[in-house]
């Protein structure tokens, strides 16, 4: 991988997200959003990246990411997602969920919508309505799903003042993250090591499926779904382990991979190259996991006639799309570790790497050392 550029922004960065590229467009990622936390004043900001490597007239790199605009955010930014090209949804430690609108003509951000008490504690021991952090968001236009420390799940629709659906006591523990499996189904992870699948087509407050790590109830902090195979899910948690799950089979992870030395804060499959996966951690590391099967020295694993090769041919014959063969590298229960290459992307250990996002050849991550790192040459 080529150079990764650091920009010091005088704020601890809790979340970074690329703005999605319009469908069918050939342009690469050029704008990202960032959210801050644990500062006297927190902000949601938009940044543009220039042509890296071209010296400008002052002799500085044009590659420096440039701040386009920012807006104050009440509370820590707990999660951040682009809703569409113009709108960004932010989750707050105050329990509020805000939709910000970007105005490109004058480069400003404004509040376009807000659900101020999306998450709150009720019951004995809490004031009549004390706020609870909103810990996770996932968007699928026109829907926004939020989860929180209160164990509540909300389904909002853009331009609706009230929640379309709320599952009040979805979980007795903190929900840390959420993702869509397919449009009516979401998957949540919680602070006692459980994955739960919820189907919004069903009435009632019960999950349709529960999966969990047996033994220690290690809190899970992050989850991502494979972009092509909706039943394949990756999670990371307090022990830094990477878990790969097949939600169609059993209630246990398919593979557990020893990863970081401290909490894993985010995991992301590459959206168009899902045999590449990225993780970041409290221990200051940012890792690229490469399970692609076309690496020459790895190919021998598939030619030994052992379980791997039969597994691979089995998965190809069962799938209409030969592309799916790539996923077998994540689902193989055999020596998966032998054919996954792990590369550390940051030149030196830093304070906690809280968030990362990948789109095309571009990666962005935010840290507690008040730096945002960007590379536009992931696969070079």
N, C-alpha and C positions, 0 to 999 in steps of 0.2 A: 504494500500500500504506500502511496505517496504521502506528501506532507499533510499534517493535520495542523490547522491554524487555531491559535488561542486568542481570545479577545477578553480582556479583563473588564468587567462591567460594574464593579463596585456593589454587586448584589449577589446574595446566594441564590442560585437558580434551582428551582424545584422541578420545572417541567420544560421540555423543548419539543416542538412539533413542526414538521414541514407543512406548508400549505399544499393541499393536493393539486396535482397538475390536471387541467381539464381533460376529460376522456378523449382519447384519440389524438391528443396533442403530442407533438414531438419534443416540446421544450422540456428541459430538466428542472429540477427543484431550484427555485431561486429566492424564495421568501420563507422564513420560519417565524414561529411565535415562541416566546419564552415567558415563563411566569416565575415570580420570585417568592421566597419565604424567609421567615426569621429575620426580617429587616425592620427598621423603624417604620418605613413605609414600603408596601409591596406594590409591584406593578405587573401588568400584562403588557408585553412589548412585541413589536413586529420588526424584523430585521431583514435586510436584503444582502445577498452575497454577490460580489462582483467577479471579475475575471482574476482568478488567483494567478500570481506569478508575473503579472504585468506591473512594472514600476510606474507609478504616476509621476507627475511633474516634480513633486517634492521628494522623490526618491523613496517614498513609502510604498508598501504593497497595496494595490487596488483590491487585493483579495480580502482585506479586512472586512468583516461583516459590518454593515452600516445600520445604525438605528433609524428606522423609518418613522416610528411614532410609538408612544406608550400612553398608558392610562392607569391611574391609581386603582388598586384593588384592595378592598376591605378584607383583611385577614390574609393568611398564607394561601398561596395558590396550591391546591392539593392535586388537581388534575387539570388538563387543558386538552381540548380537541377542536379541530376545525370542523364546523358544521357544513360549510360549503366554501366557495372561494372568498366570500366576503365576511362570513361570520365565524367567530371563535367562541366556544363555550368554556367557561372557567368554573371550577369547583373551589369553594372556599372553606377554610377551617371554621368559619362562622356558621356553616350550614346553608349558605346562600349559593345559588347557581345563577350565573350571569351570562347572557349572550351579548358579546361585543360585536359591533359592526365597524368594519374598516372602510374608510372613505378615501379611495386612492387619489381622487382629484386634489385634495389638500392634505393628504397623509395625516389623518387623525383617526382615533378610535372613539366610539361613543357607545353608551349602553343602549341596546335595542330591546332587551327583555330581561326580566329578573324574577326569580322565584326566591324570595328572601328567607323563607323558613322551610326549605325543602327537607332539611334534616334537623331533628331536635330530640332531646331526651324527654320522656314523660315518666310519671309513676313515682313511687316512694323514693325519697332521697334526692330527687331533682326538683328544682323550682318548677313552677307551673308549666314552664316551657323553656328549658335551657337549650341553647343551640348545640348541635352535634356536628362535628366536621363532616362535610361531604368528601368522601375519599376517592371516588372514581366516577368517570363518565364514559359512556360510549354513544356515538351518534350514528344514525342511519336515516338521513333526511326522509320524512319530516320528524323523525322521532329522536328523542334524547332520553337515555336511561341513566339514572344516577343511583349510587349506593353510598352508604355512610356508616359512621361509627355507631349509629343508633340501630343498625340491623334492618334498616328500611330500604325498600326498592321503590323508586318512582319512575313512572313512564310519562314523560312530557311530550307535547307536540309544539313545535315552533308556532308562535302566534296564538297559542291557547294560554289563557291566564292560569288555569288550574291544571293539576295533574290529571292525565287521562286515566291512570290506574296507579294505585299505591298498594304495595304489600307491606303492611305495617310491621308485623313481627316476622319478617322473612328469616331473620337469624337472631339468635340470642347472643351472638358474639359480633365483633366488628367485621363488616364487609370491607375488604381492602381494594378490590378491583373487579371490573366487569367487562365482558366482551360479548358480542353477538355470535351465536353459533350459526343461526340463519334467522331470517327476519323476525318470526314471532318468538324465537328462543334465545335466551341469554344464559351465560354461565358466570357465576360469581365465585370468588375465593375469599376465605375468611381467616380469622385469627386462631382457629384451632385446626388448621390443615385440611379443611374440607373444600371440595368443589361441589357446587350445586347448580343443577340445570333447571331453569324456570321456563314454562311455556305460557306466554300471555294469552293464548287461546283458551286456556283452562281457567275456570273460576277457582276461588279458594286461595289459600296462602301456603300451599305445600309445594315443595320442589318436585319435579318429575323424576329426578335422579340425584343421588348423592354419591360422590366418590371421595376417598380420603386416603391419606398416608397413614398406614397403621403404626401402632407404637406411639412414639412421641407426637404430641399434637403441635407440630411446628407451624407457627403462623405462616401463611402464604401471603406475599405482598403483591405479586404481579401475575398476569396471565395474558397469553396471546394465542389466537387461533390461527392454524395454518391457512394461508389464503386460498388454496385450492381444495384442500381436504378438510371439510368442516368438523370432522370427528377427531382431528388431531390437534391437541392443545399442549402448549408448554407453560409451565408455572415455575416460579422461583420464590424463595421465602427466607425466613430468618437464618437458616443454617447455610445459606449460599448455594444449596444444591439446585441443579436444573432437573426438573421432572418432565417427562414426555408422557402424555396420556392418550389413549384411544377410547373415547367416551362410549363407543359401541360395545366394548369388551370389558367385563368385570368392573371392579371398583377401585383397582390399584393402578399406579402408574406403570407403563410399559417399560420405561427405563429411568433410572436415577443416575445422574452424572455428577460427580464431584466437581464443584465449580469454585465459587469465590470463598474467601475466608471470613466474610461477614454477610450481612443481609444483602440479598439480591433485590434491587429496587425496580428494575424493569427488564422485560424480555420481549424481543420483537423478531418474528420471522421477517425476512426480507420480502416485501409485498410481491415482487415479480421473480425473485430467485429464492424460493422458500427452502432450498437445501442450505441456505446461509441463515444463521441466526445470530442475534446480538444480545449481550447482557451487560448490565452495569451494577456496581455494588458500592456499599458503604466502605468497603476496603480501598476505594480509590481506583479500582480497575474497570476497564471497558474491554470486553472480549468479543471477538468475531469467531463463531463456530462454523466450520466449513465441513458439511457432511456430503458434499457433492460426490457422485460416484464416478466422475470422469477424470479424477486425478490419476495419472498413470500408475504411480506406485501402489495406489489402493486397488486397482482393478484386479490384482492377483487374488484379493480376498474373494472375488466373485467367481474365480475360475478353479477353485479348489474342489468343487463338487460337493462341498459341505452344506451345512444348513443355510448359509448365506445365499448361495447361488440358487438353491431351490426356493428360498423365500422370495428372492428377486423375481424369478420366472413366474412363481405363483401369483405375485402381486400384479405382474404385467398381464397375465392371462385373465385375471379377474377384473381388470379395469379396461374400460373402453379406450381411455386416453393413456397412451404409452407414457406420456409425461408423468403420470402418477408414479412411475417406477422410482422417481427421485425420493418420494416420501419414505420408501422402504428403509432408507438409511436412518430415519428418525424412529421408525417403529420396530426395527430389528432388535430382538432381545439378545442376540448373540454379541460378539465382541464389538459393540458399537463404538466403544472407546478407541479401538484400533483405527477406525476409518473416519474419525472426526479430528480435524486439525483445528487447534485453538491458537489464535493470534491475539496478542495484547495490542490494542490500538493507541494507547496513550504512551508517550515517550517515557514518562516517569509517574510513579504513584502520586496521587494528589489526595486532597480530602474527598469525602464521599462524592461519587458520581451518581446523581439522583435520577437522571432521565436521559433517554436517548431516543432518536428517531432515524429511520432510514427510508430513502426514496431514491430509486434509480442508483446512480453511483455516489450519492451524497449521504453523509451522516452528520448529525448534529448531536451534541450532548452538553448537559449543564451540570455544574458542580457546586459544592460548598466552598470551593476556593475562589468563588466569584469570577469564574472563567466559563466562557462558552467555547467549545471546540467544534470546528467544522472541517470536514474533508469532502472534496468533490471527486475523489479518485479511489473509491473503495476497492475496485476490482482490477486496478491497473497493475 
